[in-house]
């Protein structure tokens, strides 16, 4: 007899926590949430500095390891970048989100982390640091485009 996949019905707990009516989610609720996020802008700037410290420390630790030991340990760098990816856009730094996302995708696709791969990761971290040091908000305009294109070229070298 063939294996038939079992259907599992997962309850939607989020649905019970969000107030909505016939017109969708209540606009006042969205506005309150946006005000709360805007009020946390200063906290984000502190959080992102701590994330930059953590990602650099994680990178330095992995870089000092023998190549064959790096694969499992790079997960910490991925996790910090993933957190940064999730926060940037919410606080007016979508370029941070794009760079951190690019870094996560790069890490996910690498079978190993030799010195060249570690250099590519370092370049991403340097760009994240640059964005915050220069206060580049939004998508960064032409400068942001240039930074992202540079990172894309770095990643493309590994795709070949």
N, C-alpha and C positions, 0 to 999 in steps of 0.2 A: 504494500500500500504506500503511495507517495506521501511524503511529508507535507502536510498542509500547515502553512503558517498560522499561528494563533493570533487573533486580533485582540489587542489590549486597548481598552477604552480608558484614556487618561483624563481625569477631571481637569477642567480649566479653572484653577484657583484664582488666577489673575482677574478673570471676568467678574468675580464676586467682589473684588476690591476696588474696581473702577466704576464710578457713577456715570451713567450715560442714559440718554433718553432717545426719543425717536429721531432726533437730529444728530446723534452720535455722542461723543464725549462732551461733557459740559465745558463750555468755553471758559467759564470762571475758574474751574479747576485747573485747566491748562495754564491760564494766566497766573494763578497763585504758584504753580510749580515753576513757571519761568521766573517769577520774582524771587523765589527761594534760590534757584540756581544762580541768578544774577547776584544775589547777596553773598554767594559763596565764592565769588571770583578771587578775592584776596586769599582765601583758603586754598584754592586751586594752585595759585602761584607758589605757595609753601609746599603743597603736596608734590607738585611737579619737580621742584628742586630736590626733594627727598627721593623721588623716583629716578631722577638723573643720577643722584649719588648711588642709589642701589644698582642701577643698570651698569654703571661704570665699574663698581666693585665686583659685580657678577662677571662682567666681561674680563676684568683683570685676573680674576681667579681662574676662569676657564683658559684664558690665554697662557697662563703659566703652567698649565697641565700638559702632559704628553698628548699628542694628537689622538691617540687611540682611546683616551679617557674623556674626551671633550663632549662626545655625542649626548650622554645622559645629563651632564652638568650644564649644558647650554639652555636647558629647559627654564632655569631661573631667569636668564636674560629674556627669553621668550615671554615668560609670565609678566615681568615688569613692563615690557613693551606692549603687551596685550592690555594691561591696565591703562597705560598711557593712551593707547588707541581709543579706549572707551571713554576717556574723560575729555580729550582735547576739543572735540567738536562742541561738547556741551558748554564749554567755557570760553568760546570764541577763538579757539586755536585749531581749526580744522586741518591746518598744515601739519600740526603735531600728530593728529590722527592719521593722516595720509602717510607720513614718514614711519610712524610706529607700525602701521598696517603693512607697509612695504617690508619692514624689518621682520615682522612675524611671518609673512609669506616666504621670505628668503630662508629663514631658519627652518620652516616646515619642509622645504623642498630639498634641503641639503642632506646627502647621505653621510657626509663626514665634515669635519671642521678643521681643515688644515690652516696654515698661516694665511693663505689667500682669502679663504672664507672669513677668517677672523678679521682680516683687514677690511673686508666689505661690511662686516657688522660694526666695526669701529667707525667707519665713515657715516653710517646711519646714526650712531650715537652722537657723533660730532655735529651732525645736522640738527638733531633734536636739541642739543645744547645751544647751538647757534640761534635757533628760533627763539628760545627763551631769553638768551642774552641780549638779543636785539629787539625783543618784544614784537616779533612778527605775528600779527593777528590775521584772522581771516584765512584766505588761501595764499596770502603772501604776494598776490599780484604777479608781475613779471619775475620778481626775485624767487617767489615760491615755485613758479613754473620751471625756472632754471634749476633750482635745487632738486625738484622731483625728477626732472629729465636726467640730471647727473646721477641720481640714485638708480634710475631705470637703466642707464648705461652700465653702471657697476654690476647690476644684477644680470643684465643681458650677457655679460662676459661669461657667466657661469652656465648659461642656458645652452651654450654651444658645445 
